[in-house]
């Protein structure tokens, strides 16, 4: 069986027009700089990266909605650049959640419309729409009879996910499918994604900013930063890629510069100032037992009260931050 | 992918929008009457009805009501195709539509049909009563002939509208460009201002619009003057046959441009 998605050395440059005082100024932005990866059937692959890393550009190219400057993309063995219609038949697409439906139609009518555009007959489109409305549990929320304009964001997201399944495509491209959703809707979508990959063997390419979600949904994660894939692996494999194996998590209270203390020890870490003089601090270390006492003493000597302290394994968020540092 | 299924999908979409938005349906029914009323009022206020009859061979009220009906129906085809890509962009459906393998020619053919159907039906409350009132039973036949010819004119305008749609959206600034092109087409169709009174350049451009030939047939039918019916009809159909593949190609070129630039998601 051919690979679901094969991406080879993908490059894309955008030219941004800026209006100067007397003439237009053009600036080139390299969105993708030689991205290569593969997605297998039955696998959920997460595409993670900070804003502007190239996630959506990659999805757009695979979905035949953008042409790359260089590189190759194959979907189920078909060339996305030269055979876009063959690729379109094999892809289910979920983009932004809030937009993309006709507001004066019901959820079922919207699904039927898109089903027919995918080549289903009226009967097939109707039957598939009813089946999907039940699958995403929109029938319980009245989504089968309500007009789109009456839908909440969570309902729209469920419908958007149902639309991605309308043509029963073997490959799903989901661009931040749970963005801005309430926990039940987000959980429902995550469950369905996993189920579709495990039980129906669908290949899923999934972009998200939510590390917790990536960890529980994705079999493999591609970390992308500044248009380059910087790391690939399962969540556990990725955690082993970073050059420290523990994180000291502290909450301290005080008036001084909490971050400079991390730098004084020559360690990597993050600090975030909260309200009322509170700071959250993450310090990346290899052997916490060797340095913990010194760090605590330093904070106390600088007038900070230590409110909590935990030593934990690095999370996927630590991996994400490590690889996207400086972006 | 059958054309019937696409037509049904479009009927559901357009009628969902129309019948669930009361103001839209009321406006759609009222607009031809308001338009005709306004032009007749202006004509009577500043012109001479007798002179109008001498020039056109038709009573101004009959002419204006019929012209409004013809123009509304023909412009429905043009407008539905012109604005649909913009509407899809605004509501955010454009990327999803471009990502489907739907046959573009079939889809664009089916887009104007639902609204056109309503417009054609409204002829039974405007064109037919006015012709029956002025000409009795003969007027009924004239009215029905006008509705039939208008339907043919609207359908053969699809290819032409696709060409303009593809070109305008390809060039960009489509909102502004369409607002300039649309009134020019309205004039050149010749419903209000018969082609024979246009200045020479406009007349030649008008010959390139398939619907203008059908309008000329309808005006001949109303005035009782002899018109080369078969020549005009053949010309209109021939133009439509030329424009349809050309329209399909221009739509394809526009889509390719969109994909080169990247289809925006929001």
Interface residues (C-beta under 8 A of the other chain):
Chain A: X14 X56 X57 X60 X63 X64 X65 X66 X67 X84 X85 X86 X88 X89 X91 X93 X95 X96 X98 X99 X100 X101 X102 X103 X104 X105 X109 X112 X113 X114 X116 X117 X118 X119 X120 X121 X122 X125 X147 X163 X175
Chain B: X1 X2 X5 X6 X8 X9 X12 X13 X16 X17 X20 X21 X91 X92 X93 X95 X96 X97 X98 X99 X100 X101 X102 X107 X259 X260 X262 X263 X265 X266
